[in-house]
């Protein structure tokens, strides 16, 4: 039945295209998400192709191990009937993301290739289309390993497929250029932003024959919808972008508490033909200093950020707008005010929420090193370097108009071994500064040395206390940073894995790849929050990650660093720790280690997170002493209990309780070696 419905929807889309009459002015955009025929390249025939709807991936299980995770090639084919009345207009196909290399063929002829899985791209197909007839679109997509496409070293699964939507754009012969790095061809460049005045330029890229004369109109509308500014000028296409100066008096600036958005409308007219593009943007100033931290519009904002990977248990890497909305709700529940996209952009739906709701964004280039010693993260070839340049320019162009985006990330955890990559990193820094001088660049680093002085901002990736040392050692590291590196504009990023299905009475035991008890993750975050949350050296703290993510290279097929599980159903103890610390709108009271239901009969200490002050704790009905351990962290004195135990905590109107058994004679020791996946 589902397949029949998809066929009907595809037929309706065909009918819509064939019946559409061109408007006298303006562009038309047609979603092409339904009715794709999918087959693997290795199949002998496409006769048995499956009908799929975008977004789609052929790796549907994020937990698959490296033997079952497919890195292969596949075809997506669909037909569209293009009306004869469209003759004389221009047609473009835009794909919002294909992982990781995609070639588009129209009626068997090559329209273009795109390399990179998380940025959009657009090909003009006008000269390949048969007007008044059926046309075949075919995407050949590959997620096979390539040493000339970033990333070449990654812990994130490259799912494979048309993982974001596809659309057909129809414009007049003279139009705002949909091919400009996969955007609609408009860049808003504020030069000066103050409470009294915003001055800047609109950069409009045209798709037009050389020498074409046209009229360009640019209009600004205030957040309440009222007209704020209108500019009109006659222009002649010469292959260069058109620049339109603007100034807005007494602007309403975008901020976390007031995410005000302006609408910009650009119209290009040539005779009776008219193309129009609209976008939303906002105006705010961003600055970061070593002693003043990060400021938005001159006011200091301490960044409380979460990294977010690119998958979920139910949809793998083919995320929907509803998926992004659910993840954004989780981020806001913690009280975080910032989001990090660590290895390329997420889909527009997520950043639309950040723009409208007021959340800061850091988007990182997928130039990173995974913690596998055999990986090579940098290939000193021109094809590799050019791909990095291209992905960086696409990333900036596609999100430069978003007020929520406050920094561009250039690399993550690279190390200076083998070929020297510093000259290339400096080149990326120059490209970012030239493409967008209004935002700082950032890098996440776990190394010493000169690599930390290339970007404007540095974020220290720290995990002391996980595989080496004790978590308390992070305080020693911080004091050394104060002494030797305080001139840098620093933030810190940290995280540790923990699985809700694994509980341990000995969370201090040495870390192992297959041993991931939740309680060890909890202790890690408790100590880091205790020592770093109030550290004046940092302009922000980034937690790695909001949610677990699929990683076929790891035991169990999952990187369990998240504060919630891959399925988003279970919130780990660390989630409630940050909710208590950061969320001032929703009060929090949470007793930790509720999944540790069988315990030794020795001394027990109960750990509680409370955002409303010291809680009252009763154990089997008796009130016990509670002491403050760190901000929002409370602990009881050691208690000797046995048998069934009920713990109840109250704070104001809040109440939480857990039950466990102490000294259970039937409790057995866990096996020495837990099963692993991936054949390692």
C-alpha positions in Angstrom: 0.0 0.0 0.0 2.8 2.4 0.9 4.5 1.8 -2.5 1.2 2.5 -4.3 0.8 5.8 -2.5 4.3 6.8 -3.4 3.6 6.0 -7.1 0.4 8.1 -7.0 2.3 11.0 -5.4 5.0 10.8 -8.0 2.3 10.8 -10.7 0.7 13.9 -9.2 4.0 15.7 -9.2 4.5 14.8 -12.9 1.0 16.2 -13.6 1.8 19.4 -11.6 4.9 20.1 -13.7 3.2 19.4 -17.0 0.1 21.4 -16.2 1.9 24.4 -14.7 1.8 27.6 -16.6 4.8 30.0 -16.3 4.0 33.0 -14.1 4.5 36.4 -15.7 7.2 37.2 -13.1 9.0 35.5 -10.3 10.7 32.1 -10.0 9.0 28.8 -9.3 10.4 26.0 -7.1 9.2 22.4 -7.3 10.2 19.9 -4.6 11.4 16.6 -6.1 11.4 14.5 -2.9 9.0 11.7 -3.9 9.1 9.0 -6.6 12.8 8.2 -6.9 13.8 4.8 -8.1 16.7 3.6 -6.0 19.1 0.8 -6.9 22.7 -0.1 -6.1 25.3 0.2 -8.8 26.2 -3.5 -8.3 22.7 -4.7 -9.2 22.4 -6.3 -12.6 19.2 -4.5 -13.5 17.2 -1.5 -12.3 13.9 -3.3 -13.0 13.6 -4.1 -9.3 14.5 -0.6 -8.1 12.8 0.4 -4.9 10.7 3.6 -4.9 12.0 5.9 -2.1 11.2 9.4 -0.8 13.9 11.9 0.2 15.7 12.3 2.5 17.0 8.7 2.0 20.1 6.7 2.9 21.0 3.1 2.2 22.5 2.6 5.6 19.4 2.6 7.7 20.9 1.2 10.9 23.3 3.6 12.7 24.5 0.8 15.0 25.8 -1.4 12.1 29.4 -2.6 12.6 32.0 -2.1 9.9 31.2 -5.4 8.2 27.6 -4.4 7.7 28.0 -0.7 7.0 27.9 -0.2 3.2 30.4 2.1 1.6 29.3 1.7 -2.0 27.6 3.5 -5.0 23.9 3.7 -5.9 21.6 5.4 -8.4 18.5 7.5 -7.8 16.3 8.0 -10.9 13.1 9.8 -11.5 11.2 11.3 -14.4 9.7 14.7 -14.8 7.6 16.1 -17.7 8.7 19.6 -18.5 6.0 21.8 -20.1 6.7 23.2 -23.6 5.7 26.6 -22.3 8.9 26.7 -20.2 10.9 27.1 -23.4 13.0 30.2 -23.0 13.3 29.9 -19.2 16.2 28.6 -17.2 16.0 25.4 -15.1 18.2 24.4 -12.2 18.4 21.3 -10.0 19.4 21.9 -6.4 20.3 19.1 -4.0 20.6 20.1 -0.3 22.9 17.3 0.5 24.3 14.0 -1.0 26.7 11.9 1.0 29.4 12.1 -0.1 30.1 12.4 -3.9 27.2 12.9 -6.4 27.0 13.2 -10.1 23.8 14.4 -11.8 22.9 13.1 -15.3 19.9 14.6 -17.2 18.7 12.4 -20.1 21.9 10.6 -19.9 24.1 13.7 -20.1 26.4 14.8 -17.3 25.2 18.0 -15.6 27.9 18.2 -12.9 29.7 16.6 -9.9 29.7 17.6 -6.3 32.2 16.4 -3.7 31.2 16.8 0.0 28.3 15.4 1.9 26.8 18.2 3.9 26.6 21.3 1.7 24.1 22.1 -1.0 24.9 22.3 -4.7 23.0 23.5 -7.8 23.5 22.6 -11.5 21.9 24.4 -14.4 20.1 21.9 -16.7 18.4 24.2 -19.2 20.4 22.9 -22.2 19.9 19.3 -21.2 16.1 19.4 -20.9 13.6 18.3 -23.6 10.7 20.7 -23.3 7.3 19.3 -23.8 8.5 15.8 -23.1 9.5 13.4 -20.3 13.0 13.9 -18.9 15.1 11.6 -16.7 17.1 12.8 -13.7 19.7 10.4 -12.4 21.9 11.0 -9.4 24.9 8.6 -9.1 25.9 8.8 -5.4 28.9 7.3 -3.6 30.0 7.1 0.0 33.0 5.0 -0.8 36.3 6.2 0.7 38.0 9.0 -1.2 41.4 10.5 -0.3 40.4 13.8 -2.0 37.2 14.5 -0.2 37.0 15.8 3.4 36.8 14.2 5.8 39.3 11.4 5.2 39.4 10.6 8.9 36.1 10.6 10.8 34.2 8.9 13.7 30.9 9.9 12.1 29.2 7.4 9.7 29.1 8.5 6.1 25.6 7.1 5.5 25.4 7.3 1.7 22.5 8.6 -0.3 20.5 11.7 -1.1 20.3 12.5 2.6 18.6 15.9 2.0 16.0 17.2 -0.4 16.1 18.0 -4.1 14.2 20.7 -5.9 13.7 22.1 -9.4 14.1 25.9 -9.8 12.6 27.7 -12.8 13.6 31.3 -13.5 13.5 33.9 -16.3 16.6 34.1 -18.5 17.9 36.9 -16.3 17.7 36.0 -12.6 19.4 36.0 -9.2 21.9 33.2 -9.6 20.9 29.9 -7.9 24.3 28.4 -8.7 26.3 30.7 -6.4 27.8 28.0 -4.1 24.4 26.3 -3.8 22.7 29.5 -2.5 20.1 31.9 -3.9 22.8 34.3 -4.9 22.4 37.0 -2.2 24.9 37.9 0.5 24.1 40.4 3.2 27.3 42.1 4.5 26.9 44.3 7.5 29.9 46.6 7.9 28.9 48.5 11.0 26.3 47.4 13.6 25.3 49.6 16.5 22.1 50.3 18.4 21.7 53.5 16.3 22.6 52.3 12.8 23.4 49.4 10.6 25.4 50.0 7.5 26.5 47.5 4.9 26.1 46.1 1.4 24.0 43.6 -0.4 26.0 41.4 -2.8 23.7 40.1 -5.6 25.0 37.5 -8.0 23.2 37.4 -11.4 22.7 34.7 -13.9 22.5 36.7 -17.1 24.1 37.0 -20.5 27.0 39.4 -20.5 25.9 43.0 -21.3 22.2 42.4 -20.2 20.7 45.6 -18.9 18.1 45.1 -16.0 16.6 46.9 -13.1 17.5 45.7 -9.6 15.3 46.5 -6.5 16.3 45.7 -3.0 13.9 46.1 -0.1 14.2 45.6 3.7 11.3 44.8 6.0 11.5 45.2 9.7 10.8 42.3 12.1 7.2 43.5 12.4 6.8 43.5 8.6 6.8 47.2 8.0 9.0 48.5 5.2 12.4 49.7 6.4 14.3 50.5 3.3 14.1 50.4 -0.5 16.9 50.7 -3.1 16.6 50.7 -6.9 19.3 50.8 -9.6 19.9 50.1 -13.2 22.6 47.5 -13.7 24.4 45.7 -16.6 25.6 42.1 -16.2 29.3 41.7 -16.5 30.0 38.5 -14.6 30.7 40.4 -11.3 28.3 40.6 -8.3 26.2 43.7 -8.0 26.7 45.8 -4.8 23.8 47.7 -3.2 24.7 49.8 -0.2 22.2 50.1 2.6 21.7 51.8 6.0 19.1 51.1 8.6 18.4 53.7 11.3 17.5 52.6 14.9 17.6 48.9 14.0 16.2 46.1 16.1 19.3 44.0 16.8 19.3 40.2 16.9 20.2 38.7 20.3 19.6 35.6 22.3 16.7 37.2 24.2 15.3 39.0 21.2 16.1 37.1 18.0 14.8 39.8 15.6 14.8 38.9 11.9 14.6 41.3 8.9 13.2 40.2 5.5 15.2 41.1 2.4 13.5 41.0 -1.0 15.6 41.3 -4.2 13.9 41.7 -7.6 15.6 41.6 -11.0 13.6 42.9 -14.0 14.4 42.6 -17.6 11.6 43.9 -19.7 8.4 42.0 -18.6 10.4 39.2 -17.0 10.9 39.5 -13.3 12.8 37.3 -10.8 12.4 37.6 -7.0 14.2 36.1 -4.1 13.5 36.6 -0.4 15.6 35.7 2.7 15.6 36.3 6.4 18.6 37.8 8.2 19.5 39.6 11.4 22.0 42.2 12.5 24.3 41.9 15.5 27.9 42.4 16.3 30.2 39.6 17.5 33.5 40.1 19.3 35.8 37.9 21.4 38.7 39.1 23.5 41.0 37.3 25.9 39.8 39.3 28.9 36.3 40.2 27.9 35.0 36.9 26.5 32.4 36.7 23.7 30.1 39.6 23.3 26.9 40.0 21.3 26.1 43.7 20.6 28.7 44.6 23.2 27.1 42.5 26.0 29.1 39.5 27.3 27.5 36.1 26.7 29.1 33.0 28.3 28.7 30.2 25.8 27.1 27.0 27.0 27.2 24.8 24.0 26.5 21.3 22.8 27.8 19.4 19.8 25.3 17.6 17.7 26.1 14.8 15.3 24.2 13.9 12.1 22.0 10.9 12.8 19.3 9.3 14.9 18.3 5.7 15.6 15.0 5.9 13.7 16.1 7.7 10.5 19.9 7.2 10.5 21.4 10.0 8.5 18.2 10.9 6.6 17.0 13.5 9.1 13.7 15.3 8.7 12.6 18.7 9.9 10.7 16.9 12.8 13.9 15.2 13.8 15.7 18.5 14.0 12.9 20.1 16.0 13.1 17.3 18.5 16.8 17.6 18.9 16.6 21.4 19.2 14.0 20.9 22.0 16.4 18.7 23.8 19.2 21.3 23.5 16.9 24.0 24.9 15.8 21.7 27.7 19.4 21.6 29.0 19.5 25.3 29.0 22.3 25.4 26.4 22.5 28.7 24.4 24.8 27.4 21.6 25.0 24.6 19.1 28.1 23.2 17.4 28.0 21.4 14.0 31.4 19.7 14.2 31.9 18.2 10.7 30.0 20.2 8.2 26.6 22.0 8.3 23.3 20.5 9.4 20.2 21.0 7.2 18.6 24.4 7.0 15.6 23.3 9.2 17.9 23.3 12.3 19.5 26.7 11.7 16.1 28.2 11.0 15.2 27.3 14.6 18.4 28.8 15.9 17.8 32.0 14.0 14.2 32.3 15.2 14.6 31.1 18.8 17.9 32.7 19.6 20.7 30.1 19.8 24.4 30.7 18.8 25.9 28.4 16.2 29.4 27.2 15.4 29.7 25.4 12.0 32.9 23.4 11.5 34.6 22.3 8.3 34.9 18.5 8.1 38.7 18.7 8.5 39.2 16.4 11.5 41.1 13.5 12.9 39.4 10.5 14.4 41.1 8.7 17.3 42.3 5.8 15.1 46.1 5.6 14.7 45.9 4.2 11.2 43.9 7.1 9.8 45.3 9.8 7.6 43.5 13.1 8.0 45.6 15.2 5.5 46.6 14.2 2.0 49.0 16.8 0.5 47.5 16.7 -2.9 45.9 19.5 -4.9 42.6 17.7 -5.2 42.4 17.3 -1.4 43.3 20.9 -0.8 40.9 22.2 -3.4 38.1 20.2 -1.9 38.7 21.8 1.4 38.7 25.2 -0.1 35.5 24.5 -2.0 33.6 23.1 1.0 34.7 26.0 3.2 33.4 28.5 0.6 30.1 26.6 0.3 29.7 26.4 4.0 30.2 30.2 4.5 28.1 31.2 1.5 25.2 29.1 2.5 25.0 30.3 6.1 26.6 33.8 6.1 23.2 35.5 6.2 22.2 33.7 9.4 22.6 35.9 12.6 22.8 32.8 14.8 26.0 31.7 13.2 28.8 33.4 15.1 31.9 31.5 14.1 33.4 29.2 11.4 35.4 26.1 12.5 38.4 25.2 10.4 39.6 22.0 11.9 39.2 19.5 14.8 41.9 17.6 16.7 44.5 17.6 13.9 48.0 16.6 14.9 51.3 17.8 13.5 52.7 14.5 12.2 53.8 13.7 8.7 53.4 16.3 6.1 53.3 19.9 7.3 49.7 21.2 7.0 50.2 24.6 8.6 50.5 26.5 5.3 47.3 24.9 4.2 45.5 25.8 7.4 46.7 29.4 7.0 45.3 29.4 3.5 41.9 28.3 4.9 42.1 31.0 7.5 42.7 33.6 4.7 39.7 32.3 2.7 37.4 32.5 5.7 38.6 36.0 6.6 38.1 37.2 3.0 34.7 35.4 2.6 33.4 36.7 5.9 35.4 39.3 7.8 32.5 39.8 10.3 32.9 36.5 12.1 35.9 34.9 13.8 37.3 31.5 13.0 37.7 28.7 15.5 39.4 25.4 15.9 39.1 22.5 18.3 42.6 21.3 19.4 44.0 18.6 21.6 47.6 19.4 20.7 50.3 21.8 21.7 52.3 23.9 19.3 51.9 26.6 16.7 48.8 25.0 15.2 46.8 26.7 18.0 47.7 30.2 16.8 46.2 30.0 13.3 42.5 30.6 13.9 41.0 33.6 15.8 39.6 31.4 18.6 40.9 28.2 20.1 38.7 25.5 21.8 40.7 23.0 23.9 39.5 19.4 23.5 40.2 18.0 27.0 39.8 14.4 28.3 42.2 14.2 31.2 40.7 11.7 33.7 39.3 9.4 31.1 42.2 7.4 29.6 44.9 9.0 31.8 45.1 10.7 35.1 42.1 11.7 37.3 39.3 14.0 36.5 40.4 16.3 39.2 43.6 16.9 37.1 41.5 19.2 34.9 42.0 21.8 37.6 45.8 21.5 37.3 45.5 21.8 33.5 43.4 24.9 33.8 45.9 26.6 36.2 48.7 25.9 33.7 46.6 27.4 30.9 46.0 30.5 33.0 49.8 30.8 33.5 51.1 30.1 30.0 48.3 30.6 27.5 46.0 33.2 28.9 46.7 35.6 25.9 44.7 33.2 23.7 41.0 33.5 23.3 40.1 30.1 24.7 37.1 27.9 25.3 37.0 24.3 26.3 35.3 21.2 24.9 35.0 17.9 26.7 33.0 14.7 26.8 33.1 11.0 27.7 31.1 8.0 26.7 28.6 6.2 28.9 26.0 3.6 28.1 22.7 3.4 30.0 22.8 -0.4 29.5 26.1 -0.6 31.4 26.2 0.1 35.1 29.2 -0.3 37.4 30.0 -0.3 41.1 33.6 0.7 40.1 33.4 3.7 37.8 37.0 4.5 38.6 38.3 1.4 36.8 40.5 2.1 33.8 38.6 3.0 30.6 38.3 0.4 27.8 36.7 0.7 24.4 34.0 -1.9 25.2 33.5 -0.9 28.8 31.3 2.2 28.9 29.4 2.4 32.2 27.1 5.4 32.6 28.4 6.1 36.1 32.0 6.7 34.8 30.6 9.3 32.3 28.6 10.8 35.2 31.7 11.2 37.4 33.7 12.7 34.5 31.1 15.4 33.9 30.6 16.1 37.6 34.3 16.9 38.1 34.6 18.9 34.9 31.6 21.0 35.7 32.9 21.5 39.2 36.3 22.8 38.1 35.5 24.6 34.8 32.0 26.0 35.0 33.1 29.2 36.7 36.6 29.5 35.1 37.1 33.1 34.0 39.7 32.1 31.4 37.2 30.6 29.0 34.6 32.4 26.8 32.6 29.2 26.6 32.2 25.5 27.4 31.2 23.0 24.8 29.9 19.5 25.7 30.7 16.7 23.2 27.9 15.5 22.4 24.2 16.2 22.9 23.3 12.7 21.7 25.0 9.4 21.0 25.7 8.8 17.3 26.4 5.9 15.0 30.0 5.0 14.5 30.5 1.7 12.7 34.2 1.7 13.6 33.5 1.4 17.4 32.4 -1.4 19.6 28.6 -1.7 19.6 28.5 0.6 16.5 27.9 3.7 18.6 29.9 6.5 20.0 28.2 6.9 23.4 29.5 10.4 24.3 26.0 11.9 24.2 23.9 13.2 27.1 21.0 11.3 25.7 20.9 8.0 23.8 21.0 7.5 20.0 17.2 6.8 20.2 16.6 10.0 22.3 14.5 7.9 24.7 16.9 7.9 27.7 18.4 10.9 29.3 21.6 10.1 31.0 22.5 11.5 34.4 24.9 14.0 32.8 21.9 15.5 30.9 20.2 16.4 34.2 23.5 17.8 35.6 23.7 20.4 32.9 19.9 21.0 33.0 20.4 21.9 36.7 23.4 24.1 36.0 22.1 25.9 32.9 18.3 25.9 32.7 17.0 28.7 34.8 13.4 28.5 33.4 12.6 24.8 34.3 13.7 23.8 37.9 15.5 20.5 38.1 15.8 17.9 40.8 17.4 14.6 39.9 18.8 11.7 41.8 21.7 10.1 39.9 22.6 6.4 39.4 18.9 5.3 39.3 19.8 2.5 36.9 22.3 1.0 39.3 19.7 -1.2 41.0 22.0 -3.8 42.5 24.7 -2.5 44.8 27.2 -3.7 47.4 26.1 -3.8 51.0 28.8 -1.3 52.1 28.6 2.4 52.5 26.4 4.3 50.0 26.3 7.9 49.1 23.4 9.5 47.2 24.2 12.1 44.5 21.5 14.7 43.7 21.4 17.5 41.2 19.2 20.5 42.2 18.7 23.9 40.7 16.5 25.1 43.6 18.9 24.8 46.5 19.8 22.0 49.0 17.3 19.2 48.8 15.8 17.2 51.7 16.7 13.5 51.3 15.1 10.6 53.1 16.4 7.0 52.9 13.9 4.4 53.9 11.9 7.2 55.6 14.8 8.6 57.6 16.1 12.1 56.9 19.9 12.1 56.1 22.5 14.8 56.1 23.1 16.5 52.7 26.1 18.6 51.8 26.9 20.9 48.8 29.6 19.4 46.6 29.7 21.9 43.7 27.2 24.3 42.1 23.9 22.3 41.8 25.6 19.1 43.0 24.7 17.7 46.4 25.7 14.5 48.2 24.6 12.7 51.3 27.0 11.4 53.9 28.0 7.7 53.6 25.2 5.4 54.6 25.3 1.8 55.5 22.2 0.1 54.2 21.1 -3.3 53.1 18.2 -4.9 51.4 15.6 -2.9 49.5 16.3 0.9 49.7 14.0 3.8 48.8 15.5 7.2 48.4 13.3 10.3 48.2 14.5 13.8 47.5 12.4 17.0 47.7 13.2 20.6 47.0 10.2 23.0 47.2 7.5 21.5 45.1 9.9 19.1 43.3 10.2 15.4 44.2 12.3 12.6 42.9 12.9 9.0 44.1 14.9 5.9 43.2 14.9 2.3 44.5 17.8 -0.2 44.7 18.9 -3.3 46.5 22.0 -3.1 48.7 23.9 -6.3 49.4 21.9 -8.5 47.0 23.2 -12.0 47.5 22.1 -13.0 44.0 24.1 -10.3 42.3 26.8 -11.7 40.0 29.9 -10.1 38.7 29.8 -8.9 35.1 31.8 -10.9 32.6 35.4 -9.9 32.2 35.1 -9.2 28.5 31.9 -7.9 27.0 30.9 -8.9 23.4 32.2 -6.5 20.7 31.1 -5.8 17.2 33.2 -5.2 14.1 35.3 -8.3 14.4 38.0 -6.6 16.5 
